[in-house]
Amino acid sequence: MIDTRYQIETPEGIDLQAQLAGPAPRGLAFLTDFSIRAVIYIAGSIVFGIFGWGYGFILVLLFLLEWFYPVLFEVLNKGQTPGKQLMDLAVVNDDLTPITWHASVIRNLLRTADMLPFFYLFGISALFITARFQRLGDLAAGTLVIHKILPTDSHSLPEVPAQAPAHALALDDQIAIINYTQRHHQLSESRQQELAEILTPLHNRKGLAAVRYLQGMGRWLLGDKS
């Protein structure tokens, strides 16, 4: 069985885990994004034709859709194009931090190489060959495509009220809190408090109050909005 779990340890000693996205969900996300771009391109071409703006405007539209559509969505929408959002996927750096402009530009520029020699053969082959389901652009940029939220059994979560975060959390903070909540039964009480206090900037609490607050946020991030 292929292990789709990816785990790293932060300098603070917190284990971050993610579930890697395989070829099937990535393929569906790609087809969704391709369809959206195609609809925009066709509609734009019709409008440009009506106003007699010519092929120059159509080529500019095609350029913008091919090169700016994925980069802008990945960086400004937490690693998610509309297709990835539909499939609950996200692009992140290989240290599970949010993708940067630099990494997104590189991974999308390398789509040209992924397309070779035809029908994305190199890119698709790389997905099946690499251990982390990375295409050539991902390898060059140091990025991964992951499932945004790990599946979990709600009965294994700590019995605390769900707590919505007081402010927007970065993707790596969300993953850290989710993993902290899921692993509560593997940690001693003192270790739970120690790790919770490392994340004090997120909650400004100490001791058991910090533990319960973080676990409540973990439940909320995992879908418990009660």
CYANA upper distance limits for C-alpha pairs under 8 A (distance plus 0.5 A):
  4 THR  CA     19 GLN  CA      5.97
  4 THR  CA     20 LEU  CA      5.57
  4 THR  CA     21 ALA  CA      7.95
  4 THR  CA     22 GLY  CA      8.38
  4 THR  CA    132 ARG  CA      8.14
  5 ARG  CA     17 GLN  CA      7.34
  5 ARG  CA     18 ALA  CA      6.35
  5 ARG  CA     19 GLN  CA      5.13
  5 ARG  CA     20 LEU  CA      6.62
  6 TYR  CA     17 GLN  CA      6.00
  6 TYR  CA     18 ALA  CA      5.67
  6 TYR  CA     19 GLN  CA      6.49
  6 TYR  CA     20 LEU  CA      7.06
  7 GLN  CA     15 ASP  CA      7.25
  7 GLN  CA     16 LEU  CA      6.04
  7 GLN  CA     17 GLN  CA      4.83
  7 GLN  CA     18 ALA  CA      6.98
  8 ILE  CA     15 ASP  CA      6.27
  8 ILE  CA     16 LEU  CA      5.87
  8 ILE  CA     17 GLN  CA      7.11
  8 ILE  CA     95 ASP  CA      7.52
  9 GLU  CA     13 GLY  CA      6.34
  9 GLU  CA     14 ILE  CA      6.01
  9 GLU  CA     15 ASP  CA      4.90
  9 GLU  CA     16 LEU  CA      6.54
 10 THR  CA     14 ILE  CA      5.81
 10 THR  CA     15 ASP  CA      6.88
 10 THR  CA     16 LEU  CA      7.78
 12 GLU  CA    198 ILE  CA      7.94
 14 ILE  CA    176 ALA  CA      7.67
 14 ILE  CA    195 LEU  CA      7.78
 15 ASP  CA    176 ALA  CA      7.71
 15 ASP  CA    179 ASN  CA      7.81
 16 LEU  CA     96 LEU  CA      8.16
 16 LEU  CA    175 ILE  CA      6.86
 16 LEU  CA    176 ALA  CA      6.00
 16 LEU  CA    179 ASN  CA      6.89
 17 GLN  CA    175 ILE  CA      7.50
 17 GLN  CA    176 ALA  CA      8.34
 17 GLN  CA    179 ASN  CA      7.14
 18 ALA  CA     96 LEU  CA      8.46
 18 ALA  CA    146 ILE  CA      6.90
 18 ALA  CA    147 HIS  CA      7.53
 18 ALA  CA    148 LYS  CA      8.37
 18 ALA  CA    149 ILE  CA      8.29
 18 ALA  CA    150 LEU  CA      7.08
 18 ALA  CA    175 ILE  CA      8.00
 19 GLN  CA    146 ILE  CA      6.04
 19 GLN  CA    147 HIS  CA      6.01
 19 GLN  CA    150 LEU  CA      6.77
 20 LEU  CA    132 ARG  CA      7.21
 20 LEU  CA    133 PHE  CA      7.82
 20 LEU  CA    144 LEU  CA      7.92
 20 LEU  CA    145 VAL  CA      6.69
 20 LEU  CA    146 ILE  CA      4.84
 20 LEU  CA    147 HIS  CA      6.65
 21 ALA  CA     25 PRO  CA      7.03
 21 ALA  CA     26 ARG  CA      7.08
 21 ALA  CA     89 LEU  CA      7.67
 21 ALA  CA    133 PHE  CA      7.61
 21 ALA  CA    145 VAL  CA      6.14
 21 ALA  CA    146 ILE  CA      5.30
 21 ALA  CA    147 HIS  CA      6.25
 22 GLY  CA     26 ARG  CA      6.86
 22 GLY  CA    127 LEU  CA      8.09
 22 GLY  CA    133 PHE  CA      6.43
 23 PRO  CA     27 GLY  CA      6.26
 23 PRO  CA    124 ILE  CA      8.18
 23 PRO  CA    127 LEU  CA      6.87
 23 PRO  CA    128 PHE  CA      7.89
 23 PRO  CA    133 PHE  CA      7.56
 24 ALA  CA     28 LEU  CA      6.85
 25 PRO  CA     29 ALA  CA      6.65
 25 PRO  CA     87 MET  CA      7.02
 26 ARG  CA     30 PHE  CA      6.61
 26 ARG  CA     84 LYS  CA      7.98
 26 ARG  CA     89 LEU  CA      8.48
 27 GLY  CA     31 LEU  CA      6.72
 28 LEU  CA     32 THR  CA      6.71
 28 LEU  CA     83 GLY  CA      7.96
 28 LEU  CA     87 MET  CA      8.11
 29 ALA  CA     33 ASP  CA      6.77
 29 ALA  CA     82 PRO  CA      8.41
 29 ALA  CA     83 GLY  CA      4.65
 29 ALA  CA     84 LYS  CA      5.52
 29 ALA  CA     86 LEU  CA      7.70
 29 ALA  CA     87 MET  CA      6.71
 30 PHE  CA     34 PHE  CA      6.49
 30 PHE  CA     83 GLY  CA      6.81
 30 PHE  CA     84 LYS  CA      8.22
 31 LEU  CA     35 SER  CA      6.54
 31 LEU  CA     83 GLY  CA      8.02
 32 THR  CA     36 ILE  CA      6.79
 32 THR  CA     82 PRO  CA      8.08
 32 THR  CA     83 GLY  CA      5.41
 33 ASP  CA     37 ARG  CA      6.69
 33 ASP  CA     81 THR  CA      7.73
 33 ASP  CA     82 PRO  CA      6.93
 33 ASP  CA     83 GLY  CA      5.46
 34 PHE  CA     38 ALA  CA      6.55
 35 SER  CA     39 VAL  CA      6.68
 36 ILE  CA     40 ILE  CA      6.81
 37 ARG  CA     41 TYR  CA      6.51
 37 ARG  CA     65 LEU  CA      6.82
 37 ARG  CA     66 GLU  CA      8.47
 38 ALA  CA     42 ILE  CA      6.57
 39 VAL  CA     43 ALA  CA      6.54
 40 ILE  CA     44 GLY  CA      6.40
 41 TYR  CA     45 SER  CA      6.50
 41 TYR  CA     58 ILE  CA      8.36
 41 TYR  CA     61 LEU  CA      7.45
 41 TYR  CA     62 LEU  CA      7.15
 41 TYR  CA     65 LEU  CA      8.33
 42 ILE  CA     46 ILE  CA      6.76
 43 ALA  CA     47 VAL  CA      6.82
 44 GLY  CA     48 PHE  CA      6.54
 44 GLY  CA     58 ILE  CA      7.80
 44 GLY  CA     61 LEU  CA      8.07
 45 SER  CA     49 GLY  CA      6.47
 45 SER  CA     58 ILE  CA      6.41
 46 ILE  CA     50 ILE  CA      6.71
 47 VAL  CA     51 PHE  CA      6.90
 48 PHE  CA     52 GLY  CA      6.39
 48 PHE  CA     53 TRP  CA      5.63
 48 PHE  CA     54 GLY  CA      7.12
 48 PHE  CA     57 PHE  CA      7.66
 48 PHE  CA     58 ILE  CA      7.66
 49 GLY  CA     53 TRP  CA      6.76
 49 GLY  CA     54 GLY  CA      7.03
 53 TRP  CA     57 PHE  CA      6.92
 54 GLY  CA     58 ILE  CA      7.50
 55 TYR  CA     59 LEU  CA      6.60
 56 GLY  CA     60 VAL  CA      6.84
 57 PHE  CA     61 LEU  CA      6.69
 58 ILE  CA     62 LEU  CA      6.70
 59 LEU  CA     63 PHE  CA      6.64
 60 VAL  CA     64 LEU  CA      6.71
 61 LEU  CA     65 LEU  CA      6.66
 62 LEU  CA     66 GLU  CA      6.63
 63 PHE  CA     67 TRP  CA      6.58
 63 PHE  CA     68 PHE  CA      8.30
 64 LEU  CA     68 PHE  CA      5.65
 64 LEU  CA     69 TYR  CA      7.19
 65 LEU  CA     69 TYR  CA      5.51
 66 GLU  CA     70 PRO  CA      7.98
 67 TRP  CA     71 VAL  CA      7.44
 67 TRP  CA    108 ASN  CA      7.59
 67 TRP  CA    109 LEU  CA      8.06
 68 PHE  CA     72 LEU  CA      6.31
 69 TYR  CA     73 PHE  CA      6.81
 70 PRO  CA     74 GLU  CA      6.46
 70 PRO  CA     81 THR  CA      6.73
 70 PRO  CA    108 ASN  CA      7.78
 71 VAL  CA     75 VAL  CA      6.66
 71 VAL  CA    101 TRP  CA      7.89
 71 VAL  CA    104 SER  CA      6.11
 71 VAL  CA    105 VAL  CA      6.70
 71 VAL  CA    108 ASN  CA      7.61
 72 LEU  CA     76 LEU  CA      6.25
 72 LEU  CA     77 ASN  CA      8.21
 73 PHE  CA     77 ASN  CA      5.63
 73 PHE  CA     78 LYS  CA      8.25
 73 PHE  CA     79 GLY  CA      7.35
 73 PHE  CA     80 GLN  CA      6.50
 73 PHE  CA     81 THR  CA      5.48
 73 PHE  CA     82 PRO  CA      8.26
 74 GLU  CA     78 LYS  CA      6.57
 74 GLU  CA     79 GLY  CA      4.36
 74 GLU  CA     80 GLN  CA      5.49
 74 GLU  CA     81 THR  CA      6.34
 74 GLU  CA     90 ALA  CA      8.46
 74 GLU  CA     91 VAL  CA      7.40
 74 GLU  CA     99 ILE  CA      7.72
 74 GLU  CA    104 SER  CA      7.44
 75 VAL  CA     79 GLY  CA      6.24
 75 VAL  CA     80 GLN  CA      8.49
 75 VAL  CA     99 ILE  CA      6.76
 75 VAL  CA    100 THR  CA      6.75
 75 VAL  CA    101 TRP  CA      6.67
 75 VAL  CA    104 SER  CA      7.63
 77 ASN  CA     81 THR  CA      7.71
 78 LYS  CA     90 ALA  CA      7.61
 78 LYS  CA     91 VAL  CA      8.39
 78 LYS  CA     98 PRO  CA      7.21
 78 LYS  CA     99 ILE  CA      8.16
 78 LYS  CA    171 LEU  CA      7.74
 79 GLY  CA     90 ALA  CA      5.25
 79 GLY  CA     91 VAL  CA      5.03
 79 GLY  CA     92 VAL  CA      6.80
 79 GLY  CA     98 PRO  CA      7.38
 79 GLY  CA     99 ILE  CA      6.76
 80 GLN  CA     84 LYS  CA      5.71
 80 GLN  CA     85 GLN  CA      5.85
 80 GLN  CA     89 LEU  CA      7.21
 80 GLN  CA     90 ALA  CA      5.48
 80 GLN  CA     91 VAL  CA      7.07
 81 THR  CA     85 GLN  CA      6.52
 82 PRO  CA     86 LEU  CA      6.64
 83 GLY  CA     87 MET  CA      6.94
 84 LYS  CA     88 ASP  CA      6.34
 84 LYS  CA     89 LEU  CA      5.25
 84 LYS  CA     90 ALA  CA      6.71
 85 GLN  CA     89 LEU  CA      6.39
 85 GLN  CA     90 ALA  CA      7.78
 88 ASP  CA    147 HIS  CA      6.46
 88 ASP  CA    148 LYS  CA      6.11
 88 ASP  CA    149 ILE  CA      8.15
 89 LEU  CA    145 VAL  CA      7.15
 89 LEU  CA    146 ILE  CA      6.05
 89 LEU  CA    147 HIS  CA      5.00
 89 LEU  CA    148 LYS  CA      5.61
 90 ALA  CA    145 VAL  CA      6.08
 90 ALA  CA    146 ILE  CA      6.00
 90 ALA  CA    147 HIS  CA      6.87
 90 ALA  CA    148 LYS  CA      6.20
 91 VAL  CA     98 PRO  CA      8.15
 91 VAL  CA     99 ILE  CA      6.99
 91 VAL  CA    143 THR  CA      7.23
 91 VAL  CA    144 LEU  CA      6.19
 91 VAL  CA    145 VAL  CA      4.96
 91 VAL  CA    146 ILE  CA      6.93
 92 VAL  CA     96 LEU  CA      6.00
 92 VAL  CA     97 THR  CA      6.38
 92 VAL  CA     98 PRO  CA      5.52
 92 VAL  CA     99 ILE  CA      5.20
 92 VAL  CA    143 THR  CA      6.09
 92 VAL  CA    144 LEU  CA      5.98
 92 VAL  CA    145 VAL  CA      6.86
 92 VAL  CA    146 ILE  CA      7.94
 93 ASN  CA     97 THR  CA      5.86
 93 ASN  CA     98 PRO  CA      6.59
 93 ASN  CA     99 ILE  CA      5.70
 93 ASN  CA    100 THR  CA      8.30
 93 ASN  CA    103 ALA  CA      8.20
 93 ASN  CA    142 GLY  CA      6.46
 93 ASN  CA    143 THR  CA      4.79
 93 ASN  CA    144 LEU  CA      6.57
 94 ASP  CA    142 GLY  CA      6.10
 94 ASP  CA    143 THR  CA      5.46
 94 ASP  CA    144 LEU  CA      6.20
 96 LEU  CA    171 LEU  CA      8.27
 96 LEU  CA    172 ASP  CA      6.34
 97 THR  CA    171 LEU  CA      7.04
 97 THR  CA    172 ASP  CA      5.52
 98 PRO  CA    170 ALA  CA      7.66
 98 PRO  CA    171 LEU  CA      6.47
 98 PRO  CA    172 ASP  CA      7.27
 99 ILE  CA    103 ALA  CA      6.88
 99 ILE  CA    104 SER  CA      7.08
 99 ILE  CA    143 THR  CA      7.95
100 THR  CA    104 SER  CA      6.62
101 TRP  CA    105 VAL  CA      6.58
102 HIS  CA    106 ILE  CA      6.82
103 ALA  CA    107 ARG  CA      6.66
103 ALA  CA    141 ALA  CA      5.43
103 ALA  CA    142 GLY  CA      7.66
103 ALA  CA    143 THR  CA      7.71
104 SER  CA    108 ASN  CA      6.64
104 SER  CA    141 ALA  CA      7.81
105 VAL  CA    109 LEU  CA      6.47
106 ILE  CA    110 LEU  CA      6.70
106 ILE  CA    137 GLY  CA      7.14
106 ILE  CA    140 ALA  CA      7.55
106 ILE  CA    141 ALA  CA      6.10
107 ARG  CA    111 ARG  CA      7.28
107 ARG  CA    136 LEU  CA      8.21
107 ARG  CA    137 GLY  CA      4.41
107 ARG  CA    138 ASP  CA      5.96
107 ARG  CA    140 ALA  CA      7.23
107 ARG  CA    141 ALA  CA      5.89
107 ARG  CA    143 THR  CA      8.29
108 ASN  CA    112 THR  CA      8.49
108 ASN  CA    137 GLY  CA      6.94
109 LEU  CA    137 GLY  CA      7.89
110 LEU  CA    114 ASP  CA      6.93
110 LEU  CA    136 LEU  CA      7.21
110 LEU  CA    137 GLY  CA      5.21
110 LEU  CA    140 ALA  CA      8.41
111 ARG  CA    115 MET  CA      6.64
111 ARG  CA    123 GLY  CA      8.27
111 ARG  CA    136 LEU  CA      8.18
111 ARG  CA    137 GLY  CA      6.68
112 THR  CA    116 LEU  CA      7.52
113 ALA  CA    122 PHE  CA      7.72
113 ALA  CA    123 GLY  CA      8.13
113 ALA  CA    136 LEU  CA      7.82
113 ALA  CA    137 GLY  CA      8.50
114 ASP  CA    120 TYR  CA      5.78
114 ASP  CA    121 LEU  CA      7.33
114 ASP  CA    122 PHE  CA      5.45
114 ASP  CA    123 GLY  CA      4.59
114 ASP  CA    124 ILE  CA      8.10
114 ASP  CA    135 ARG  CA      7.55
114 ASP  CA    136 LEU  CA      6.64
114 ASP  CA    137 GLY  CA      7.76
115 MET  CA    119 PHE  CA      6.30
115 MET  CA    120 TYR  CA      4.16
115 MET  CA    121 LEU  CA      6.72
115 MET  CA    122 PHE  CA      6.90
115 MET  CA    123 GLY  CA      7.00
116 LEU  CA    120 TYR  CA      6.32
116 LEU  CA    121 LEU  CA      6.55
116 LEU  CA    122 PHE  CA      6.28
116 LEU  CA    123 GLY  CA      8.42
117 PRO  CA    121 LEU  CA      6.88
117 PRO  CA    122 PHE  CA      7.57
120 TYR  CA    124 ILE  CA      6.49
121 LEU  CA    125 SER  CA      6.48
122 PHE  CA    126 ALA  CA      6.63
122 PHE  CA    135 ARG  CA      8.40
122 PHE  CA    136 LEU  CA      8.17
123 GLY  CA    127 LEU  CA      6.93
123 GLY  CA    135 ARG  CA      5.37
123 GLY  CA    136 LEU  CA      6.51
124 ILE  CA    128 PHE  CA      7.24
124 ILE  CA    135 ARG  CA      7.39
125 SER  CA    129 ILE  CA      6.68
125 SER  CA    135 ARG  CA      8.36
126 ALA  CA    130 THR  CA      6.28
126 ALA  CA    133 PHE  CA      7.66
126 ALA  CA    134 GLN  CA      6.80
126 ALA  CA    135 ARG  CA      5.46
126 ALA  CA    136 LEU  CA      7.03
127 LEU  CA    132 ARG  CA      8.22
127 LEU  CA    133 PHE  CA      4.77
127 LEU  CA    134 GLN  CA      5.58
127 LEU  CA    135 ARG  CA      5.72
128 PHE  CA    133 PHE  CA      6.72
129 ILE  CA    133 PHE  CA      7.87
130 THR  CA    134 GLN  CA      6.49
130 THR  CA    135 ARG  CA      8.42
132 ARG  CA    144 LEU  CA      7.80
133 PHE  CA    144 LEU  CA      8.30
133 PHE  CA    145 VAL  CA      8.47
134 GLN  CA    138 ASP  CA      5.81
134 GLN  CA    139 LEU  CA      6.63
134 GLN  CA    143 THR  CA      8.29
134 GLN  CA    144 LEU  CA      6.97
134 GLN  CA    145 VAL  CA      8.22
135 ARG  CA    139 LEU  CA      6.91
136 LEU  CA    140 ALA  CA      6.78
137 GLY  CA    141 ALA  CA      6.57
138 ASP  CA    142 GLY  CA      6.07
138 ASP  CA    143 THR  CA      5.27
138 ASP  CA    144 LEU  CA      6.78
139 LEU  CA    143 THR  CA      7.21
149 ILE  CA    175 ILE  CA      8.40
149 ILE  CA    222 LEU  CA      7.44
150 LEU  CA    222 LEU  CA      8.46
152 THR  CA    156 SER  CA      8.44
152 THR  CA    182 GLN  CA      8.32
152 THR  CA    222 LEU  CA      8.35
153 ASP  CA    157 LEU  CA      7.84
156 SER  CA    182 GLN  CA      7.78
157 LEU  CA    181 THR  CA      7.20
157 LEU  CA    182 GLN  CA      6.55
157 LEU  CA    184 HIS  CA      8.24
157 LEU  CA    219 ARG  CA      7.79
158 PRO  CA    181 THR  CA      7.66
158 PRO  CA    184 HIS  CA      7.63
158 PRO  CA    215 GLN  CA      7.35
160 VAL  CA    212 ARG  CA      7.04
160 VAL  CA    215 GLN  CA      7.43
160 VAL  CA    216 GLY  CA      6.26
161 PRO  CA    216 GLY  CA      6.01
161 PRO  CA    219 ARG  CA      8.35
161 PRO  CA    226 SER  CA      8.27
162 ALA  CA    215 GLN  CA      8.33
162 ALA  CA    216 GLY  CA      4.79
162 ALA  CA    217 MET  CA      6.54
162 ALA  CA    218 GLY  CA      8.07
162 ALA  CA    219 ARG  CA      5.78
162 ALA  CA    220 TRP  CA      5.48
162 ALA  CA    224 ASP  CA      6.67
162 ALA  CA    225 LYS  CA      6.83
162 ALA  CA    226 SER  CA      6.88
163 GLN  CA    213 TYR  CA      7.39
163 GLN  CA    216 GLY  CA      5.05
163 GLN  CA    217 MET  CA      5.14
163 GLN  CA    218 GLY  CA      8.34
163 GLN  CA    219 ARG  CA      7.78
163 GLN  CA    220 TRP  CA      6.23
163 GLN  CA    225 LYS  CA      8.46
164 ALA  CA    216 GLY  CA      8.17
164 ALA  CA    217 MET  CA      6.22
164 ALA  CA    220 TRP  CA      6.36
164 ALA  CA    221 LEU  CA      8.31
164 ALA  CA    225 LYS  CA      8.31
165 PRO  CA    169 LEU  CA      7.99
165 PRO  CA    217 MET  CA      6.58
169 LEU  CA    173 ASP  CA      6.53
169 LEU  CA    174 GLN  CA      6.69
170 ALA  CA    174 GLN  CA      6.83
171 LEU  CA    175 ILE  CA      6.75
172 ASP  CA    176 ALA  CA      6.61
173 ASP  CA    177 ILE  CA      6.67
174 GLN  CA    178 ILE  CA      6.64
174 GLN  CA    218 GLY  CA      8.38
174 GLN  CA    221 LEU  CA      7.72
175 ILE  CA    179 ASN  CA      6.62
176 ALA  CA    180 TYR  CA      6.55
177 ILE  CA    181 THR  CA      6.65
177 ILE  CA    214 LEU  CA      7.04
177 ILE  CA    215 GLN  CA      7.88
177 ILE  CA    217 MET  CA      7.71
177 ILE  CA    218 GLY  CA      5.95
178 ILE  CA    182 GLN  CA      6.67
178 ILE  CA    218 GLY  CA      5.26
178 ILE  CA    219 ARG  CA      8.10
178 ILE  CA    221 LEU  CA      7.43
178 ILE  CA    222 LEU  CA      7.58
179 ASN  CA    183 ARG  CA      6.52
179 ASN  CA    218 GLY  CA      8.47
180 TYR  CA    184 HIS  CA      6.74
180 TYR  CA    215 GLN  CA      7.91
180 TYR  CA    218 GLY  CA      8.12
181 THR  CA    214 LEU  CA      7.87
181 THR  CA    215 GLN  CA      5.54
181 THR  CA    218 GLY  CA      5.93
181 THR  CA    219 ARG  CA      7.84
182 GLN  CA    218 GLY  CA      8.46
183 ARG  CA    187 LEU  CA      7.31
184 HIS  CA    192 GLN  CA      7.60
187 LEU  CA    191 ARG  CA      6.40
187 LEU  CA    192 GLN  CA      6.51
188 SER  CA    192 GLN  CA      6.67
189 GLU  CA    193 GLN  CA      6.81
190 SER  CA    194 GLU  CA      6.61
191 ARG  CA    195 LEU  CA      6.66
192 GLN  CA    196 ALA  CA      6.54
192 GLN  CA    211 VAL  CA      6.95
193 GLN  CA    197 GLU  CA      6.58
193 GLN  CA    206 LYS  CA      8.25
193 GLN  CA    207 GLY  CA      5.89
193 GLN  CA    208 LEU  CA      6.85
193 GLN  CA    210 ALA  CA      7.57
193 GLN  CA    211 VAL  CA      6.33
194 GLU  CA    198 ILE  CA      7.04
194 GLU  CA    207 GLY  CA      8.47
195 LEU  CA    199 LEU  CA      7.41
196 ALA  CA    200 THR  CA      7.21
196 ALA  CA    206 LYS  CA      8.33
196 ALA  CA    207 GLY  CA      8.23
196 ALA  CA    210 ALA  CA      6.25
196 ALA  CA    211 VAL  CA      6.02
196 ALA  CA    214 LEU  CA      7.47
197 GLU  CA    205 ARG  CA      7.92
197 GLU  CA    206 LYS  CA      6.64
197 GLU  CA    207 GLY  CA      7.66
197 GLU  CA    210 ALA  CA      7.22
199 LEU  CA    203 HIS  CA      7.73
200 THR  CA    204 ASN  CA      5.45
200 THR  CA    205 ARG  CA      6.69
200 THR  CA    206 LYS  CA      7.95
200 THR  CA    210 ALA  CA      8.09
203 HIS  CA    210 ALA  CA      7.56
203 HIS  CA    213 TYR  CA      8.04
203 HIS  CA    214 LEU  CA      8.25
204 ASN  CA    210 ALA  CA      8.18
205 ARG  CA    209 ALA  CA      6.61
205 ARG  CA    210 ALA  CA      5.25
206 LYS  CA    210 ALA  CA      5.47
206 LYS  CA    211 VAL  CA      8.46
207 GLY  CA    211 VAL  CA      7.13
208 LEU  CA    212 ARG  CA      6.68
209 ALA  CA    213 TYR  CA      6.55
210 ALA  CA    214 LEU  CA      6.61
211 VAL  CA    215 GLN  CA      6.65
212 ARG  CA    216 GLY  CA      6.52
213 TYR  CA    217 MET  CA      6.80
214 LEU  CA    218 GLY  CA      6.64
215 GLN  CA    219 ARG  CA      6.78
216 GLY  CA    220 TRP  CA      6.82
217 MET  CA    221 LEU  CA      6.61
218 GLY  CA    222 LEU  CA      6.68
219 ARG  CA    223 GLY  CA      7.04
219 ARG  CA    224 ASP  CA      5.91
219 ARG  CA    225 LYS  CA      8.44
220 TRP  CA    224 ASP  CA      5.19
220 TRP  CA    225 LYS  CA      5.97
